[in-house]
Amino acid sequence: MKIEILSFTWNLFKSDTVEQVTAMTKVWEVTILKNHTPLVTVLKPSIVSVIYTDESWVKTEKDFAVGGWVLEVSNSNIKILIDMLVTVDDVDIDKAEEAKKHALALMEKYKDAKDKVDMEKFIEAEDMLLKSVAKLKLGDTRIN
């Protein structure tokens, strides 16, 4: 299988020797294997795990913290369009913790608004929270 993890401006990760991809959709976790049924689904900010053979022909597992957006599977090709990609080596635990605290504070602020809840801002804060939690989970894999 082939995989491309892309943003709107560049290709972030690519491999032609993928064996398995596991990702969290908005509803469930999905594992994609060879000859997977065609699929288009929305991703939740979370960890995407890719098992592939690297250029030295060594079976490798690489985990990424990703923002949401779209995953497409067709003809043994996987494309993931995202707005955030962080590798385990790039995780800054302190910044992720700070972002999590900030997002939780914003969510409380918008939830406790007396007049009305600004749902757009609440959803943005929730997205910020999910992205920071994904980074923290990825950072935990580095520690363990």
Backbone torsions as a table, in degrees:
resi	resn	phi	psi	omega
1	MET	NA	160.1	177.1
2	LYS	-118.3	148.6	175.3
3	ILE	-134.7	144.0	170.3
4	GLU	-133.9	125.1	172.0
5	ILE	-108.5	118.4	-171.6
6	LEU	-126.7	155.3	164.3
7	SER	-111.8	-175.9	179.4
8	PHE	-68.8	-21.1	-173.9
9	THR	-109.4	-20.9	-179.4
10	TRP	-158.9	165.1	177.0
11	ASN	-86.4	121.4	-173.6
12	LEU	-95.5	-33.0	178.5
13	PHE	-154.4	139.9	-178.9
14	LYS	-147.9	140.1	174.5
15	SER	-152.9	142.8	176.8
16	ASP	-101.3	3.8	-173.8
17	THR	-127.2	47.8	-177.5
18	VAL	-84.2	136.0	175.4
19	GLU	-101.8	-34.2	-174.3
20	GLN	-158.9	142.0	173.5
21	VAL	-132.1	131.3	176.8
22	THR	-121.5	130.4	-178.0
23	ALA	-145.5	157.1	178.5
24	MET	-99.7	119.4	175.3
25	THR	-87.3	-179.7	177.3
26	LYS	-64.5	-20.3	-174.4
27	VAL	-114.7	-39.2	-174.5
28	TRP	-151.6	169.8	172.7
29	GLU	-88.4	137.6	-179.8
30	VAL	-123.1	137.6	172.8
31	THR	-115.4	125.8	-176.2
32	ILE	-105.4	124.2	177.6
33	LEU	-119.3	173.9	178.9
34	LYS	-53.5	141.4	-179.6
35	ASN	63.3	29.4	177.2
36	HIS	-63.9	146.1	175.6
37	THR	-59.3	141.2	176.1
38	PRO	-53.8	142.2	-172.9
39	LEU	-153.9	138.6	167.7
40	VAL	-131.2	125.0	-177.5
41	THR	-147.7	160.6	178.3
42	VAL	-91.5	132.1	178.0
43	LEU	-91.0	151.0	173.7
44	LYS	-98.9	143.9	174.0
45	PRO	-55.3	122.1	-172.1
46	SER	-171.4	-160.6	177.0
47	ILE	-100.3	132.3	171.2
48	VAL	-110.3	128.2	-179.7
49	SER	-111.4	128.7	-178.5
50	VAL	-122.1	124.8	173.4
51	ILE	-107.4	123.1	-175.4
52	TYR	-149.1	170.8	174.2
53	THR	-99.1	123.9	-177.1
54	ASP	-80.7	-178.0	-175.8
55	GLU	-63.7	-18.2	176.2
56	SER	-94.4	10.0	-179.4
57	TRP	63.8	34.0	176.4
58	VAL	-105.2	131.1	177.7
59	LYS	-67.3	125.2	-173.0
60	THR	-130.9	142.1	172.5
61	GLU	-113.3	129.1	179.7
62	LYS	-126.5	128.8	178.7
63	ASP	-108.2	143.8	178.8
64	PHE	-131.4	141.1	165.6
65	ALA	-88.3	125.6	-177.3
66	VAL	-124.6	151.9	169.3
67	GLY	-80.7	175.5	-179.0
68	GLY	-71.4	-172.7	168.0
69	TRP	134.5	-123.4	-165.1
70	VAL	-127.7	141.5	172.7
71	LEU	-121.0	132.8	178.9
72	GLU	-128.3	134.4	174.9
73	VAL	-122.9	126.6	174.6
74	SER	-158.5	133.8	177.1
75	ASN	50.3	48.2	-179.8
76	SER	60.2	22.8	174.0
77	ASN	-115.8	134.3	178.5
78	ILE	-118.0	128.1	174.5
79	LYS	-124.6	132.1	177.5
80	ILE	-124.8	119.4	177.5
81	LEU	-102.5	121.6	-173.6
82	ILE	-133.4	166.9	175.9
83	ASP	-111.1	-1.9	177.4
84	MET	-154.2	135.1	173.1
85	LEU	-140.6	124.6	179.2
86	VAL	-130.3	130.1	174.7
87	THR	-89.5	165.2	-178.3
88	VAL	-59.9	-34.1	-179.9
89	ASP	-72.4	-20.5	-176.8
90	ASP	-97.0	-3.0	-177.1
91	VAL	-69.2	128.6	172.4
92	ASP	-108.7	100.6	-174.7
93	ILE	-58.4	-43.9	-178.3
94	ASP	-62.1	-44.5	178.6
95	LYS	-65.6	-38.7	179.1
96	ALA	-65.9	-40.2	176.9
97	GLU	-63.2	-42.9	179.2
98	GLU	-64.2	-42.3	178.2
99	ALA	-63.6	-38.5	178.5
100	LYS	-63.2	-47.4	179.1
101	LYS	-61.6	-42.5	179.7
102	HIS	-63.1	-44.5	180.0
103	ALA	-63.3	-43.3	178.7
104	LEU	-62.9	-40.2	178.0
105	ALA	-64.0	-42.7	177.9
106	LEU	-63.1	-41.9	179.9
107	MET	-62.7	-41.0	177.3
108	GLU	-63.2	-43.4	180.0
109	LYS	-59.2	-47.8	-177.3
110	TYR	-72.7	-31.9	179.1
111	LYS	-70.4	-36.5	-176.2
112	ASP	-91.1	9.1	178.6
113	ALA	-61.3	127.8	-175.1
114	LYS	-69.2	-41.5	-175.7
115	ASP	-74.7	-59.4	179.5
116	LYS	-161.7	155.0	178.8
117	VAL	-85.8	129.2	174.9
118	ASP	-83.7	93.2	-173.7
119	MET	-61.2	-36.0	179.9
120	GLU	-62.2	-45.2	179.2
121	LYS	-69.2	-36.6	178.2
122	PHE	-62.6	-44.1	179.8
123	ILE	-65.7	-39.4	176.1
124	GLU	-61.8	-41.9	178.2
125	ALA	-65.6	-39.5	178.0
126	GLU	-64.0	-40.5	177.0
127	ASP	-62.4	-42.0	176.9
128	MET	-60.3	-41.9	178.1
129	LEU	-61.9	-48.4	-178.8
130	LEU	-62.1	-38.8	178.4
131	LYS	-66.5	-41.6	179.7
132	SER	-67.8	-37.6	177.4
133	VAL	-65.0	-39.7	177.1
134	ALA	-60.9	-42.6	178.2
135	LYS	-63.2	-42.1	179.3
136	LEU	-64.7	-40.6	177.0
137	LYS	-62.8	-41.8	177.9
138	LEU	-63.8	-41.1	176.8
139	GLY	-61.4	-35.0	177.1
140	ASP	-63.0	-32.1	179.4
141	THR	-68.7	-28.7	178.0
142	ARG	-70.3	-36.9	-178.2
143	ILE	-74.2	-39.3	-175.2
144	ASN	-82.4	NA	NA
